[in-house]
Amino acid sequence: MKDRVRILDGNTFLVSDDRGNIQPSYDFPTGLFSFDTRFLSTWILTLDGEPLHALSIDDSLSYKTRFFLVPGEPTHYLDANVSVIRSRAIGGSLDEELTLLNHSAQEKEFHLRLNIGSDFADLLEIKNKRQKKGRTTPTVEKDGLRLTYRRKAFHRETLVSSSAPAEVDTDGMTFRIRVAPHGEWTTRLHIDTVIYGARGEDIRAILPLGGQRTAADIEAEQSDLISRAPKLGCDCEPLAGAYRRSLNDLAALRYESITLGVRLLAAGLPWFMTLFGRDSIFTSLQVLPFLPEMVKPTIVMLAGLQGSRVDDFRDEEPGKILHELRYGETAGFEEQPHSPYYGAADTTALFVILLDEYERWTGDADLVRKLEHETRAALTWLDTYGDLLGTGYVWYMSRNPETGLPNQCWKDSPDAISYADGRMPEFPRATCELQGYAYDAKLRGARLARTYWNDPTYADRLEHEAAALKERFNRDFWIPDREYYALALDPLGRQVDALTSNIGHLLWSGIVDESRAPAVAAHLLGPRLFSGWGVRTLADDQGRYNPVGYHVGTVWPFDNSIIAWGLWRYGFRQEAGRICDALLSASHFFDGRLPEAFAGYERALTDYPVEYPTAGSPQAWSAGTPLLLLRVILGLEPQGDHLIIDPAVPPGMGRVELLDIPGRWGRVDALGRSREPHEQPAPPALTLPGG
């Protein structure tokens, strides 16, 4: 039985326990949330003063679930004479149906109680364990309970109503009911969440969908989106299951932006149900061959919110692409810098990469021309504000030491960047993958300048800068006696020598010297980094290694999808296939839904992947992972008006067909077949240093 049950519609979501109850918590974001505010923090059902326990949960759909409940302790379920079914669906608001069934041969009287409350906590207040500064007022009304929160102009409300008569008090509702022999009783509860704007109306009311949708609306929209995706036919059930689950989760994670009124992908439940620059860009890269229409709104939104000034509080700089956008109370009162926050050193280069990749797949030259100014500004940022020390590398150090992120790469937890012995370098830091992204962005920017902006001089300059960066990088980051690239440079230019998964991102970017690629691939698939379920974030012999450490030993599916893509790009088809096979095998143990991260234990030790205890799920770039793995398996690569198909199907996977792939060349089909081991072409020689 699951400890937590989650349903969502965009960035409106609910997390409860396995009975459907919500207990007040500042340790984990349980409750009903919308746009970063918790509208329900207490939602507890009891029968005749006793708790209920779950017999079964039906949560096969992302936006609704059912709980089958009986009274008594878990060891005393036998012959219960009453049961309760809680059915709920989410769609901007929340609807819950309570059905009580009397299984006895006599008429019975029951007292069904629902305790209700809201602390209106900001999601960031929960994450940082901060207390509220405003005031919550409960009001008993004729048909329900109104919970009101005010702090100056910040105004939120939760309205709970019932279809059946109830005794309502400031802490909830009581239903006193009589049920005939073998009869049943039902009530329907409706929970409205109201986000008041300056004019005293719900600000979501101006959105095309008005912030309110029925389960039928959600089902129809998700079905329509999925119907436009390519059709997968294969002999590998883990791949088929992961593909189906990914499409469903990606559809469920879309939400309407208050800022621009477009559909965007939330980064992941529960902590990241909003726009994240890095996550949104990587997810867009993953889904491009399958659902390109999901990508354009993200590009437009990121361009529209591009940094235009120097703002120390928000880590904003001209040309910089945002890290995170929040809508809650702490951002509104500038207690947190997320309105938006720009503390990421990789998003700016990744923005250029995404725009170019989007055009390669779609042929949307108009968007490239419209965003010329923003793209040039992003490329300029790499060489100005991004190069803090004037060394030709991208560095990071927060302008905001109080609330800014110390680490501004994708491994952004405090202990993620370290030397091999576990010491941590001073700031600023220049992590290796940032240089790879900058190299790739310059080459892609050159293509856009030459092809669409009619500026060959600028294109030549960018290509020259990229070549110089590649030469400089391969000199300064390469550790000759260990045959891998350093994780970072410290402020004195010394190598931060930990062995990490970041080197796989270097393959994806193309900055790795061809002669060194075999050694990099060997490390990625070697026993120190590769667990059997995927590549660990940190090698298991490093000072800070922890198999359940957030960025210091866990396996991240998104990370592995980029690594597999990089291996494929350098011709390591067999190695790319091994990572695809490992991740898809892992997905089978998560019912097709890869979590944000899972433990880095050796595969032989556990026989199944162990989930990281607070991993987000569903997570956008984890949901996008099976799609990118499928792209790698089939070897799909756009090249002008042609689509290259160069499969890397792992042995034993069997038939893989992807039908009706959208793109600038029309909708095409791709086919890949796994070969018997003896039919595999000989891979490049891979020898671990010293072995």
ZIHUUR-V101384 format. One record per backbone hydrogen bond with DSSP energy under -0.5 kcal/mol. NH is the residue of the N-H (numbers start at 1). CO is the residue of the C=O. If there is no record, write none. Layout:
NH|CO ; NH|CO
This chain:
5|16 ; 7|14 ; 8|62 ; 9|12 ; 10|252 ; 12|9 ; 13|11 ; 13|33 ; 14|7 ; 15|31 ; 16|5 ; 17|21 ; 18|3 ; 20|17 ; 22|43 ; 30|28 ; 31|15 ; 32|40 ; 33|13 ; 33|31 ; 34|37 ; 35|11 ; 37|34 ; 38|121 ; 39|32 ; 39|37 ; 40|32 ; 41|117 ; 42|117 ; 43|22 ; 44|115 ; 46|113 ; 47|50 ; 48|111 ; 50|47 ; 52|45 ; 53|70 ; 55|68 ; 56|68 ; 58|66 ; 59|57 ; 61|64 ; 64|61 ; 65|88 ; 66|58 ; 67|86 ; 68|56 ; 69|67 ; 69|84 ; 70|53 ; 71|82 ; 72|51 ; 76|73 ; 77|74 ; 80|77 ; 83|101 ; 84|69 ; 85|99 ; 86|67 ; 86|84 ; 87|85 ; 87|97 ; 88|65 ; 89|95 ; 90|63 ; 91|93 ; 93|91 ; 94|191 ; 95|89 ; 96|189 ; 97|87 ; 98|187 ; 99|85 ; 99|97 ; 100|185 ; 101|83 ; 102|100 ; 102|183 ; 103|81 ; 103|101 ; 104|81 ; 108|179 ; 110|177 ; 112|110 ; 112|175 ; 113|46 ; 113|111 ; 114|173 ; 115|44 ; 116|171 ; 117|42 ; 120|38 ; 123|36 ; 125|122 ; 126|122 ; 127|123 ; 128|124 ; 129|126 ; 130|125 ; 135|150 ; 137|148 ; 139|146 ; 141|144 ; 144|141 ; 145|160 ; 146|139 ; 147|158 ; 148|137 ; 148|146 ; 149|156 ; 150|135 ; 151|154 ; 154|151 ; 155|153 ; 156|149 ; 157|194 ; 158|147 ; 159|192 ; 160|145 ; 161|190 ; 162|143 ; 163|188 ; 167|174 ; 168|166 ; 169|172 ; 172|169 ; 173|114 ; 174|167 ; 175|112 ; 176|174 ; 177|110 ; 177|175 ; 179|108 ; 182|104 ; 183|180 ; 185|100 ; 187|98 ; 189|96 ; 189|187 ; 190|161 ; 191|94 ; 192|159 ; 192|190 ; 194|157 ; 196|155 ; 196|194 ; 197|201 ; 200|197 ; 203|195 ; 205|202 ; 206|203 ; 207|204 ; 210|207 ; 212|209 ; 213|91 ; 218|214 ; 219|215 ; 220|216 ; 221|217 ; 222|218 ; 223|219 ; 224|220 ; 225|221 ; 226|222 ; 227|223 ; 228|224 ; 228|225 ; 229|226 ; 231|659 ; 233|657 ; 235|655 ; 237|235 ; 240|236 ; 241|237 ; 242|238 ; 243|239 ; 244|240 ; 245|241 ; 246|242 ; 247|243 ; 248|244 ; 249|245 ; 250|246 ; 251|247 ; 252|248 ; 253|249 ; 254|251 ; 255|264 ; 257|255 ; 257|262 ; 261|257 ; 264|255 ; 264|262 ; 266|253 ; 266|264 ; 267|272 ; 267|274 ; 268|272 ; 269|618 ; 272|268 ; 273|270 ; 274|272 ; 277|323 ; 280|276 ; 281|277 ; 282|278 ; 283|279 ; 284|280 ; 285|281 ; 286|282 ; 287|283 ; 288|284 ; 290|287 ; 291|287 ; 294|291 ; 295|292 ; 296|292 ; 298|295 ; 299|295 ; 300|296 ; 301|297 ; 302|298 ; 303|299 ; 304|300 ; 305|301 ; 306|303 ; 307|320 ; 311|309 ; 311|316 ; 315|311 ; 315|312 ; 316|311 ; 319|307 ; 320|317 ; 323|341 ; 324|341 ; 325|275 ; 326|338 ; 332|328 ; 333|329 ; 334|331 ; 335|330 ; 336|330 ; 339|337 ; 339|340 ; 340|324 ; 341|324 ; 342|314 ; 344|342 ; 345|408 ; 346|408 ; 350|346 ; 351|347 ; 352|348 ; 353|349 ; 354|350 ; 355|351 ; 356|352 ; 357|353 ; 358|354 ; 359|355 ; 360|356 ; 361|357 ; 362|358 ; 363|359 ; 365|363 ; 368|364 ; 369|365 ; 370|366 ; 371|367 ; 372|369 ; 375|371 ; 376|372 ; 377|373 ; 378|374 ; 379|375 ; 380|376 ; 381|377 ; 382|378 ; 383|379 ; 383|380 ; 384|380 ; 384|381 ; 386|381 ; 387|384 ; 388|386 ; 390|387 ; 395|386 ; 395|393 ; 396|429 ; 401|399 ; 404|400 ; 407|412 ; 408|406 ; 412|410 ; 416|413 ; 418|416 ; 419|423 ; 422|419 ; 428|396 ; 429|396 ; 430|489 ; 431|429 ; 432|487 ; 434|431 ; 435|431 ; 435|432 ; 436|432 ; 437|433 ; 438|434 ; 439|435 ; 440|436 ; 441|437 ; 442|438 ; 443|439 ; 444|440 ; 445|441 ; 446|442 ; 447|443 ; 448|444 ; 449|445 ; 450|446 ; 451|447 ; 452|448 ; 453|448 ; 453|449 ; 455|449 ; 459|455 ; 460|456 ; 461|457 ; 462|458 ; 463|459 ; 464|460 ; 465|461 ; 466|462 ; 467|463 ; 468|464 ; 469|465 ; 470|466 ; 471|467 ; 472|468 ; 473|469 ; 474|470 ; 475|471 ; 476|472 ; 477|473 ; 478|473 ; 479|484 ; 480|478 ; 482|479 ; 483|479 ; 484|479 ; 486|477 ; 487|496 ; 488|496 ; 489|430 ; 490|494 ; 493|490 ; 496|488 ; 497|495 ; 498|418 ; 500|498 ; 501|537 ; 503|500 ; 504|501 ; 505|501 ; 505|502 ; 506|502 ; 507|503 ; 508|504 ; 509|505 ; 510|506 ; 511|506 ; 512|506 ; 516|513 ; 517|513 ; 517|514 ; 518|514 ; 520|516 ; 521|517 ; 522|518 ; 523|519 ; 524|520 ; 525|521 ; 526|523 ; 529|523 ; 529|526 ; 530|526 ; 531|529 ; 531|534 ; 536|529 ; 537|554 ; 539|499 ; 540|528 ; 542|539 ; 543|420 ; 545|542 ; 546|552 ; 549|546 ; 554|549 ; 555|598 ; 556|535 ; 556|554 ; 557|555 ; 560|556 ; 561|557 ; 562|558 ; 563|559 ; 564|560 ; 565|561 ; 566|562 ; 567|563 ; 568|564 ; 569|565 ; 570|566 ; 571|568 ; 572|567 ; 573|571 ; 576|572 ; 577|573 ; 578|574 ; 579|575 ; 580|576 ; 581|577 ; 582|578 ; 583|579 ; 584|580 ; 585|581 ; 586|582 ; 587|583 ; 588|584 ; 589|585 ; 589|586 ; 590|587 ; 591|588 ; 592|587 ; 593|590 ; 594|592 ; 596|616 ; 598|555 ; 599|610 ; 600|547 ; 603|531 ; 605|602 ; 606|602 ; 607|603 ; 611|609 ; 612|597 ; 615|612 ; 617|269 ; 620|267 ; 622|619 ; 623|619 ; 624|620 ; 625|622 ; 626|622 ; 628|624 ; 629|625 ; 630|626 ; 631|627 ; 632|628 ; 633|629 ; 634|630 ; 635|631 ; 636|631 ; 637|644 ; 639|642 ; 642|639 ; 644|637 ; 644|642 ; 646|635 ; 648|633 ; 653|650 ; 656|672 ; 657|233 ; 658|670 ; 659|231 ; 661|668 ; 664|361 ; 666|663 ; 668|661 ; 668|666 ; 670|658 ; 672|656 ; 674|654 ; 675|649 ; 679|676 ; 680|676 ; 680|677 ; 687|685 ; 691|688
